[in-house]
């Protein structure tokens, strides 16, 4: 199973936006910290607390790990390494 906490927000939300995306510009930061710095104050409405990205990455999420996995699979997010070529690891021979 892919470590869901390591998925980027655009992978979880299946966002296709690449140009001008603050989260993609700062992939090592969590998106809710980036949102808190934006001038439109998205975080002031507590949107992040209900967001699947936030719930996936939080240690004490209100959803169980199995529930998050089911939601991600239903959305079509690749969470099984055998089905996700981008997460497969190779041995020294490249296979």
Secondary structure by P-SEA (a helix, b strand, c coil): ccccccccccccccccccccccccccccccaaaaaaaccccccccccccccaaaaaacccccccaaaaaaaaaaacccccccccccccccccccc
